[in-house]
Amino acid sequence: MSFTELADLVLRDARLLDKYIQEANLPQPCLDADGPTRTPFTGKEAISARAGLLANTHKLQHLSQGPTAPWMGTLNGAFGDAMTSAAIYHFKIADRVPIGKEASFEQVALKAGLALRDFKMIVRVIAHTASSRLLAENKLIRSLMSMGVNEIFPGTVKEIETLQRYPGSEEPTESAWAIANDARSPLFTELANRHPNRAENMAFAMESLATMMPDVIVVEAYDWASMGTATIVDVGGGKGLVCRQLAKHFPRLSFVVQDLQVTADAGREQLPTELQDRITFGTHDFFTPQPVTGADVYFFRAIFHDWPDKYCIQILHSLIPALKNGAKIIIQDPFTSDPLSMHPWQDRECRASNLRMKLFFNACDRETTEWRELIGKADSRFRLKGIEAHAREPQNEWGPKMALLEIIWDG
């Protein structure tokens, strides 16, 4: 495809987005400090245009630079971006630049505790953009940045060494993150025991991202109403966000939320009064035998992608003593589509998510065949009724996907 043909596609999608912004009366996106924090593109046409714009501008950039660019970028662009981001976060540079006021290089460098020459290698303009202002003012953005700088970046440096030392490993303590942190236990346990501030940052980021996901992702992913009056056990359900969403839509369902004690206690305290007769909390480690016997459904939301196959099989085995014949195990987990079946930008995001799971846990966002193999290995009495993939963001067919697995216990 020629430069002009690609540019025409970019222009087409840009015009569609401009039209959408105008018709929806949305603020125009800009990089200025007082610009909007996000532009909510909804509707299939606008979401598709945004995905096309991202993919084609990315491709145009690569064609313009030539085939050496992806490899030469490790010497300049990608390396420089990562190092700059880490320095801006670590030295709290965004916090030290006044919003709407002028400051000199010397003033900000002094506040950051950096030599002026070093500071000028990191920052070339003393003024806020929309992004840097978010870093200074938004707790979620700071928590995500902390996760990048403190957890992902050090692990990335160790990934190649880990692949060589532990090929095909299914041990979380042999992940790149574990090697970088000299960890003796899986990530969340290690952070809680040895790095409480980092644990708090990561927990806040994960919880905040979960609350931002619309309830239709769970509510419409399965025919919950068909169950009539039923008990659902949400295994590893955190503070009960998913069960609260389901309870509001399906009044005949009751719920048991299980998690470790601190999390379960917090969920119990935060539970709205009107739901207290339908949602209860219990303390449970999902690697130990399931204490709630005879429930209709055992539900797992975004649990399995944190664990390698051997541990996922242990989680399923721990259910067996509690299962009645015909009980359902419903799993909702991030999903990897088959190769060459995704939009280029979607494939890029999917690979990045998979690499994070590998780096953190030696785990992954599974494909259909991987799910079938996993369930088959666990126990022949687990009958996989179906796997359905759906968009994680409503109407965004080009975005990340979730898998919904329905498993029947034929005990």
N, C-alpha and C positions, 0 to 999 in steps of 0.2 A: 504493500500500500504506500502511495506517495505521500510526501509531506502535505501537499494540498488536500488530498483526500482525507487524511487524518484531521487536518485543520478544519475541514468542512464538517466533520462529525463533531468536533469540539464546539464549533460555532452553533451547530444545530442544537446540541444539548444545552449550551449556555443560553440560547434564546428561549428554550423551553423553561429553564429555571427562572430567568428574568420575568417571563410571563407569569409563572406561578407566584413569584414574590409580589408582583404588582396586583394580581387578581386576589390574592389572599391578604393584601394590605400588610405585608411583613416588612420589617426594617431591612434595608439593603445590607448584605454582609460587607464588612470592611475590617481592616487590621488595626484601625486606630484604637487607642485605649478605651474610648467611650463607645466602641462598636458593640453590637449585640453578641451575647455569649454563645448563642447557637441560632441557627435558622431551621425551624422544624419542617422539613420536607415530608409531606404525607401524600398519599395517593400514589397509585402504581406508576403513572407517567412521570411524575416529578422524581420519585425514588429511582426509577430506571435511568432517567437523564443524569442524575447525580452520579450513579455508578458508572455510566458511560463516560462522563466527564473525567472522573478520577482515573479510569483505566486508560483512556486515550491520551490524556495529557502526560501520564506516566510513560506510555509507549512513545509519544512524540519526543519526550525528553531523551529517552534512550536512543532513538534513531538519530537525533541531532548530535548526540555525543559519540555515537559509534559503538561497536561491539567491545571495545576495551573498557568502556565506562564502568560496567558493574564491578570490574576487578580493580581498576585504578581508584574507584570510589573509596576502597578501604584505606587508601593513603591520604584521602582528603575529605570528601563530603561526609560519608557515614561516620568515619572515625571522629572527625571534627565536631559533628552534630552531637554525638554521644558524649564526648568529653566536655563540650560546652554546657550541655544540659546538666551533667553531673555537677559541674562547678557552680552553675547558677543556683542549683538546689542546695548544695552543701554549704556554700558561703552566704546563702539567703540574700542573694543579690537583688532579686525582685522586691524583697521587703525593704531594701535600703534605698530604692529609687522612689522619690516622692511622686505621687500621682497628681498630674496637672501642674507640677512645678518644675523648675529647672534645677539641675545639679551638675557639678563638674565631675570629671573623671577622678580627680584627686579626692573629692569629698566621699564619693561612693567607695572607692578603693580603700580608703582609710577605715570606713565603717565596716567593710567586709574583712579587714585584716589582711589585705593582699598588697604586695608590691605593685606599684603603678604599672610597670612594664608587663607583669604577669596579668594584671587586670585587663589591660588593653588587648591582650591576646584573646581574652574571653568575650569581652563586650566592646563593640565599636560605636554604639550609639547610646547615649544616656537619655532614654525616653521610654515610657511604657507602650507596649502594644496590647491588643486585646488579650493575647495569650499570657503575657507576663503579668498583666493585672489579675487575671484569673489565678495564677500561681500565688500571687501575693494575698488574695482575698478569699479564695475558695478552698475550704478544708478538704473536700473530696479530691480536687486537682492536686493539692499538696500530698495527699495520701497516695494517689496513683504515682506521682513523681517519686515519692519515697520508695514505693515498690519497685520502680524501674531502677533507681540509682542503687538502692541497698540490696535488692534481691536478684533482679534480672541481670544487670550489668556484670557483677562479679561472677555469676553463674555462667554467663555467656563465654567469658574468658576461659572457663574450665571445661566447656562442653566437649571439645575435641579430645582433650586428655581423658575425659570420662568415657567417651565412646571407645577409645583404645583400651583403657584399663578394664572396663566392664561391658564388653559387647553383649547386647541383648539382655542386660540386667533387668530384673523385676523387683529390685530392692530400692525403696525410697532413700535409704542411707548411702546408696551408690549413685545418686543423681549428681548432676553438675553443681546444683545449689548446695547439696550436702558436702561435696568435696571443697567447694569454695569457703564454706563456713565451718569446716571440720566438725560436721554434725554427727551426733551419735543417735539421733532419733529423727523421725519424719518432720517435715518443715514446720507444720503448725505447732507440734509439741516442742520442737527445738526453740522456736521463737518464744513461746510462752515461758519456757524454763530459763532461757539464757539471754533473750533480747526482748524484754517486755515492751519497750517503746516501739520497736519495729512490729511486734505482734499487734499492738493497738492500732498502728497505722494501717496494717494490712487488713485487719478485721473490719475497721471502719470503711475502707475502700470496698471490700467485698460486700458488706451489708448495704452500703449506699447504692452500689450498682444493682443489687438484687431488688431494692425497693423501686428503682427507676424502671424496671421491666413491667410493662402493662399486664394487668391480671388476665387478659385474654390469652396470654401465652400458656397459662395453665387451665383456665376456665374452659376454653374452646378446644383444647388439645385432645380431650377425651370426652366420651358421652357419660359424664358423671351422673346425670339425671336418671339414666337407665338402671342405676344400681338401687334405686328406691331408698329404703332405710338401711343404712350400712355404716360400719365402723372402719375408718381409714387410719392406719398407723403411718405417720410421716417420720421415717427413720432418718436421723441426722437432719431434722427439720429446723434447726436453729431456734429462732425466737417465735416461730409459728406464722411467718408472713404468708406462706402459701395456703395454710389451713384457714387463716382468716379470710383470704380471698375466696376460697371455695365455700366456706360457711355462709358467706353473704349471698351467694348465688344458689346454693342448694340446701334448703332448710332441713331436709330429711337426713342429711349426713352428720355423723359425729366423728370426732378426731382425737387421736392421741399423738402428741408431738414428742419425739424423743431426741435428746442430745446430751452432751456432757453437762455436769451439774450446774456450773456457773451460767452457761447459756440457757439451760432449761429454767433456772430460777429467774433470770432476767425476762424470759418470755412470759412466764407466769405473772410477773409483776406488771408487764405492759399490756396484758390481755384486756380488751374492752369488756366492761361489765356484761353487756348484752350477749357475749359469746361464751361466758364462763361455764354455762351449763352444757355446752357442746364441744368445747375444746379443753382437754386436760394435758398436763405436761408430765413427763417422766424422764428419769436419768437412765441413760443406756449407752453403752459402747457397742457399736454394731459388729464388732468382731467377737462378741460374746453371745451366748444363746439368747434369742428373742424372748423377753418376759411376757409379752402380750400374746396370749394364745387364742386361736380361733377367730381372728379378725377377718373381715371380708377382703381388705386390700392392705398391702404393705407398699408404701410409696417412697421412692428415692428421687430426689431432685438435685441434679448436679453433684452427685456423690461419686459415681463410678469413674468419672474422668480424672479424679484426683488419685486414683490407685491403679497400679499395674494389675494384670490379669489374675495372678495368683492370689492377690488380696481381695479382688472382686469376687472370686470364687469362694473365699472364706466368708465374705459378707453374706453371700447367698446360702452357704452351708449353715450359718448361724440362725437362719430363719426356719430351717426344716422342722425342728421339734415343735414349733408353734403353729405350723400350717395345717389347716383343715383341707380336706379334699375339695378342689374347686376354688381355693383361695387364689387371689390375683396378686401378682407382683407387677407394679407399674413403675417403670423407670423413665424419667425425663432427663436427658443429658445432652450436652453439646455434641453436634454431629458433624462428621466429615463425609461429604458426598464423594461419589466415585471419581477417580481421575478423569480429567478432560470433560467433566459434566458441568463445570461451574464457570461463571463469568470470571475473566482474568483477575479482576480486583477482589472478587469474593474468594478465589483460590488463594490469593496472596494473604488475605486475612486469616483464612482457614489454616494455612501452613504456619503462620505466626502463632496462632492459638495452640496448635499441636506442639510446636517447638517449646512454648512456655510450659506446657504440661510435662514434656520430656525433661526440660531443665529442672523444674521444681520437684517432680515426683517419680520420674521414669514411667510416666503414664501417658495417655493420649485421649483425644476426642475420636471415638471409634467410627469406622465405616460399617456398612451393613454386614459384610462378610465377617468382620471381626466380632460384631455382636453375636452373630449366629454361632461362631466357634466358641465364644466365651460361655454362652448359655449351655451349649452342648457339653462342654467339659465339666460344668458344675454338677449336673445330675440329670439323668435321662428323664426323670419325673417332672422336670421343669419344661413345660411345653410352650414354645414361643409362638404365640398366636399371630403376632404381626409387629412390624416396625414401620412407623410413619414419620417422615421428616416434615417439619414445618418451620416457617420463618420465625426467628427470635424476635423480630420487630414486625408488627402488623403491616401487611401489604408490601414488605420489602423482600422481594424474591431474590435480590442480589446481595442481601446481607447474610450474617451468620445464621446457621440453622440449629434446631434442636431435634433430637430423636425422641419419639414416644414409643416405648416397648410395652406390650401387654403379654404377660407370661402367666400361664395357668398351672397350678400345682396339681398334678395327677397322682396324688399319694395313695 
